[in-house]
Amino acid sequence: MNAAAASLPVIIVGGGFSGAMLAARLAELGQATVLIERGEQVGLGVAYSTPLDDHRLNVRAERMSARPDRPADFTDWLALHAPAFADPNGFAPRRLYGLYVQARLAEAEAAPPGLIRRVKGEAVRIEGETVILADGARIPGRAVALATGNPPPRPAVAGDGPRRIADPWRPDALAAIAPDDDVLILGSGLTMVDVVLALQAQGWRG
């Protein structure tokens, strides 16, 4: 790699947990990055953007530090910002973990400043190590990291209709469900649990 290429930033496509923490780690090593995210929030992704405290982490708080050099970093953060959930053996709300990730990204952005540049936009193409956005902007880098997360789930049943919810994480996806509606959920994993908890939080009793 020539000197000119080595001076370019690493381009990170996707600003969820993986993209945000990759930018933070590289900043700690002195490597500049450009963090591209099409949404309004950075550091949350699907998992940590939920507003419900009933949606919990499935790993104990003591094992969720985003800093390998500070194993108690997350529990220390909880003790300061949400002491009710600071139990190292507890399962904290995912909402709080999202705020923690954002705080750690802000910490990396501040020391030293200028190594992480955020860009709001949608990456549509990659040419070599250059990322092209939907508005035509071109962002050259020394490398490109894809941190785009999981795609929306594929419909389990063919066809479309107003009563079929293919993506339960879509904003207001469950809003049309009335309190006494019966709901059939296809799937029995963690998303099913989250959907039931979200329905109960909005007063569903079907």
DRENDO-1510 file (C-alpha; in Angstrom, 1 decimal, always signed):
<recs>
REC; n; res; u; v; w
REC; 1; MET; +0.0; +0.0; +0.0 .
REC; 2; ASN; +1.4; +3.4; -1.0 .
REC; 3; ALA; +1.6; +6.3; +1.4 .
REC; 4; ALA; -1.4; +8.1; -0.2 .
REC; 5; ALA; -3.6; +5.1; +0.3 .
REC; 6; ALA; -2.4; +4.5; +3.8 .
REC; 7; SER; -3.5; +8.0; +4.8 .
REC; 8; LEU; -7.1; +7.4; +3.7 .
REC; 9; PRO; -9.7; +6.4; +6.3 .
REC; 10; VAL; -11.4; +3.0; +6.7 .
REC; 11; ILE; -14.9; +3.2; +5.3 .
REC; 12; ILE; -17.5; +1.5; +7.5 .
REC; 13; VAL; -20.9; +0.9; +6.0 .
REC; 14; GLY; -23.5; +0.5; +8.7 .
REC; 15; GLY; -23.7; +2.4; +12.0 .
REC; 16; GLY; -25.2; -0.3; +14.3 .
REC; 17; PHE; -23.3; -1.9; +17.2 .
REC; 18; SER; -20.7; -3.5; +15.0 .
REC; 19; GLY; -20.0; -0.5; +12.9 .
REC; 20; ALA; -19.9; +1.9; +15.8 .
REC; 21; MET; -17.6; -0.2; +17.9 .
REC; 22; LEU; -15.3; -0.9; +15.0 .
REC; 23; ALA; -15.0; +2.9; +14.5 .
REC; 24; ALA; -14.2; +3.3; +18.2 .
REC; 25; ARG; -11.6; +0.5; +18.2 .
REC; 26; LEU; -9.8; +1.9; +15.1 .
REC; 27; ALA; -9.9; +5.4; +16.6 .
REC; 28; GLU; -8.1; +4.0; +19.7 .
REC; 29; LEU; -5.4; +2.7; +17.4 .
REC; 30; GLY; -5.1; +6.1; +15.6 .
REC; 31; GLN; -6.9; +5.0; +12.5 .
REC; 32; ALA; -9.4; +7.4; +10.9 .
REC; 33; THR; -12.8; +6.1; +9.8 .
REC; 34; VAL; -15.9; +7.3; +8.0 .
REC; 35; LEU; -19.0; +5.8; +9.5 .
REC; 36; ILE; -21.9; +5.7; +7.0 .
REC; 37; GLU; -25.4; +5.2; +8.4 .
REC; 38; ARG; -28.7; +5.9; +6.6 .
REC; 39; GLY; -30.8; +6.0; +9.7 .
REC; 40; GLU; -31.1; +8.8; +12.3 .
REC; 41; GLN; -29.3; +6.9; +15.1 .
REC; 42; VAL; -25.8; +5.5; +15.3 .
REC; 43; GLY; -24.8; +2.7; +17.6 .
REC; 44; LEU; -28.2; +1.1; +18.1 .
REC; 45; GLY; -29.1; -1.2; +15.1 .
REC; 46; VAL; -32.2; -3.3; +15.4 .
REC; 47; ALA; -31.4; -5.0; +18.7 .
REC; 48; TYR; -30.7; -1.9; +20.8 .
REC; 49; SER; -33.2; +0.5; +19.2 .
REC; 50; THR; -36.2; -0.9; +21.1 .
REC; 51; PRO; -37.7; +1.5; +23.6 .
REC; 52; LEU; -39.1; -1.2; +25.9 .
REC; 53; ASP; -37.3; -2.1; +29.1 .
REC; 54; ASP; -38.9; -5.6; +28.9 .
REC; 55; HIS; -36.7; -6.3; +25.9 .
REC; 56; ARG; -33.6; -7.6; +27.7 .
REC; 57; LEU; -30.1; -8.6; +26.9 .
REC; 58; ASN; -29.6; -12.4; +26.7 .
REC; 59; VAL; -26.1; -12.2; +28.3 .
REC; 60; ARG; -25.4; -11.1; +31.9 .
REC; 61; ALA; -24.3; -7.5; +32.3 .
REC; 62; GLU; -20.9; -8.5; +33.6 .
REC; 63; ARG; -20.0; -10.0; +30.3 .
REC; 64; MET; -21.3; -7.1; +28.0 .
REC; 65; SER; -18.4; -4.7; +28.3 .
REC; 66; ALA; -17.5; -3.1; +24.9 .
REC; 67; ARG; -14.0; -2.5; +26.1 .
REC; 68; PRO; -11.9; -5.7; +26.5 .
REC; 69; ASP; -9.4; -3.8; +28.6 .
REC; 70; ARG; -12.2; -2.8; +31.0 .
REC; 71; PRO; -14.3; -5.9; +31.8 .
REC; 72; ALA; -16.5; -4.0; +34.2 .
REC; 73; ASP; -17.1; -1.1; +31.8 .
REC; 74; PHE; -20.8; -1.7; +31.2 .
REC; 75; THR; -21.7; -2.4; +34.8 .
REC; 76; ASP; -19.8; +0.7; +35.9 .
REC; 77; TRP; -21.7; +2.7; +33.3 .
REC; 78; LEU; -25.0; +1.2; +34.6 .
REC; 79; ALA; -24.1; +2.1; +38.2 .
REC; 80; LEU; -23.7; +5.8; +37.1 .
REC; 81; HIS; -26.6; +6.0; +34.7 .
REC; 82; ALA; -29.1; +3.3; +35.6 .
REC; 83; PRO; -28.3; +2.0; +39.1 .
REC; 84; ALA; -31.5; -0.1; +39.2 .
REC; 85; PHE; -30.0; -2.4; +36.6 .
REC; 86; ALA; -26.4; -2.4; +37.7 .
REC; 87; ASP; -26.5; -6.0; +39.0 .
REC; 88; PRO; -23.5; -7.8; +37.3 .
REC; 89; ASN; -25.5; -11.0; +37.1 .
REC; 90; GLY; -28.6; -9.3; +35.8 .
REC; 91; PHE; -30.0; -9.0; +32.3 .
REC; 92; ALA; -30.2; -5.3; +31.5 .
REC; 93; PRO; -32.6; -3.7; +29.1 .
REC; 94; ARG; -31.3; -3.6; +25.5 .
REC; 95; ARG; -32.4; +0.0; +25.4 .
REC; 96; LEU; -29.8; +0.9; +28.0 .
REC; 97; TYR; -27.1; -1.1; +26.2 .
REC; 98; GLY; -27.7; +1.0; +23.1 .
REC; 99; LEU; -27.2; +4.2; +25.2 .
REC; 100; TYR; -24.0; +2.7; +26.5 .
REC; 101; VAL; -22.7; +1.9; +23.0 .
REC; 102; GLN; -23.5; +5.5; +22.0 .
REC; 103; ALA; -21.6; +6.8; +25.0 .
REC; 104; ARG; -18.6; +4.7; +24.2 .
REC; 105; LEU; -18.6; +5.9; +20.6 .
REC; 106; ALA; -18.8; +9.5; +21.8 .
REC; 107; GLU; -15.8; +8.8; +24.1 .
REC; 108; ALA; -13.8; +7.5; +21.2 .
REC; 109; GLU; -14.8; +10.5; +19.1 .
REC; 110; ALA; -13.5; +12.9; +21.7 .
REC; 111; ALA; -10.1; +11.4; +22.3 .
REC; 112; PRO; -8.5; +12.1; +20.0 .
REC; 113; PRO; -11.1; +14.2; +18.1 .
REC; 114; GLY; -11.4; +14.1; +14.4 .
REC; 115; LEU; -10.7; +10.4; +13.7 .
REC; 116; ILE; -14.3; +9.4; +13.3 .
REC; 117; ARG; -16.4; +11.2; +10.7 .
REC; 118; ARG; -20.1; +10.3; +10.6 .
REC; 119; VAL; -22.0; +10.5; +7.2 .
REC; 120; LYS; -25.7; +10.2; +7.0 .
REC; 121; GLY; -26.5; +8.4; +3.7 .
REC; 122; GLU; -27.2; +5.2; +1.9 .
REC; 123; ALA; -24.3; +3.3; +0.4 .
REC; 124; VAL; -25.4; +1.8; -2.9 .
REC; 125; ARG; -22.2; +0.6; -4.6 .
REC; 126; ILE; -18.5; -0.1; -3.9 .
REC; 127; GLU; -15.8; +0.4; -6.5 .
REC; 128; GLY; -12.5; -0.9; -5.3 .
REC; 129; GLU; -12.2; +0.9; -1.9 .
REC; 130; THR; -14.5; +3.8; -2.8 .
REC; 131; VAL; -18.1; +3.8; -1.5 .
REC; 132; ILE; -20.8; +5.5; -3.6 .
REC; 133; LEU; -23.8; +6.9; -1.9 .
REC; 134; ALA; -27.4; +7.2; -3.2 .
REC; 135; ASP; -26.9; +10.9; -3.8 .
REC; 136; GLY; -23.8; +10.3; -6.0 .
REC; 137; ALA; -21.2; +11.2; -3.4 .
REC; 138; ARG; -18.0; +9.2; -3.5 .
REC; 139; ILE; -16.0; +8.4; -0.4 .
REC; 140; PRO; -12.6; +6.9; -1.0 .
REC; 141; GLY; -10.9; +4.8; +1.7 .
REC; 142; ARG; -8.0; +2.4; +2.3 .
REC; 143; ALA; -10.5; -0.4; +3.1 .
REC; 144; VAL; -14.2; -0.9; +3.3 .
REC; 145; ALA; -15.9; -2.8; +6.2 .
REC; 146; LEU; -19.5; -3.9; +5.7 .
REC; 147; ALA; -21.5; -3.8; +9.0 .
REC; 148; THR; -25.0; -3.8; +7.6 .
REC; 149; GLY; -26.5; -6.1; +10.2 .
REC; 150; ASN; -29.3; -8.6; +9.5 .
REC; 151; PRO; -31.7; -8.0; +6.6 .
REC; 152; PRO; -35.4; -7.8; +7.3 .
REC; 153; PRO; -37.0; -11.3; +7.7 .
REC; 154; ARG; -38.4; -13.0; +4.6 .
REC; 155; PRO; -42.1; -13.5; +4.6 .
REC; 156; ALA; -43.0; -16.9; +6.0 .
REC; 157; VAL; -46.2; -17.0; +4.0 .
REC; 158; ALA; -46.5; -16.1; +0.3 .
REC; 159; GLY; -48.5; -13.1; -0.6 .
REC; 160; ASP; -49.1; -9.8; +1.1 .
REC; 161; GLY; -51.9; -8.3; +3.1 .
REC; 162; PRO; -52.6; -5.7; +5.8 .
REC; 163; ARG; -52.9; -8.4; +8.5 .
REC; 164; ARG; -49.5; -10.0; +7.7 .
REC; 165; ILE; -46.5; -8.5; +9.5 .
REC; 166; ALA; -43.3; -9.7; +7.8 .
REC; 167; ASP; -41.0; -7.4; +9.8 .
REC; 168; PRO; -42.0; -7.0; +13.4 .
REC; 169; TRP; -39.1; -4.5; +14.0 .
REC; 170; ARG; -40.5; -2.0; +11.5 .
REC; 171; PRO; -41.6; +1.1; +13.4 .
REC; 172; ASP; -45.2; +0.8; +14.5 .
REC; 173; ALA; -45.4; -2.7; +13.0 .
REC; 174; LEU; -47.7; -3.8; +15.8 .
REC; 175; ALA; -49.7; -0.6; +16.1 .
REC; 176; ALA; -52.7; -1.9; +14.2 .
REC; 177; ILE; -53.2; -4.9; +16.5 .
REC; 178; ALA; -56.2; -4.2; +18.7 .
REC; 179; PRO; -56.3; -5.3; +22.4 .
REC; 180; ASP; -58.6; -8.3; +21.7 .
REC; 181; ASP; -57.2; -9.4; +18.4 .
REC; 182; ASP; -55.9; -13.0; +18.1 .
REC; 183; VAL; -52.3; -13.1; +16.8 .
REC; 184; LEU; -50.6; -16.1; +15.2 .
REC; 185; ILE; -46.8; -15.9; +15.5 .
REC; 186; LEU; -44.8; -18.2; +13.2 .
REC; 187; GLY; -41.5; -18.9; +14.9 .
REC; 188; SER; -40.5; -19.7; +18.5 .
REC; 189; GLY; -37.2; -17.9; +18.9 .
REC; 190; LEU; -36.2; -14.7; +20.7 .
REC; 191; THR; -38.1; -12.5; +18.3 .
REC; 192; MET; -41.3; -14.3; +19.2 .
REC; 193; VAL; -40.6; -13.5; +22.9 .
REC; 194; ASP; -39.9; -9.8; +22.0 .
REC; 195; VAL; -43.2; -9.6; +20.0 .
REC; 196; VAL; -45.3; -11.0; +22.8 .
REC; 197; LEU; -43.7; -8.6; +25.3 .
REC; 198; ALA; -44.2; -5.7; +23.0 .
REC; 199; LEU; -47.9; -6.6; +22.5 .
REC; 200; GLN; -48.4; -6.9; +26.2 .
REC; 201; ALA; -46.8; -3.5; +26.7 .
REC; 202; GLN; -49.4; -1.9; +24.4 .
REC; 203; GLY; -52.3; -3.6; +26.3 .
REC; 204; TRP; -52.9; -6.6; +24.1 .
REC; 205; ARG; -54.9; -9.4; +25.7 .
REC; 206; GLY; -56.0; -11.5; +22.7 .
</recs>
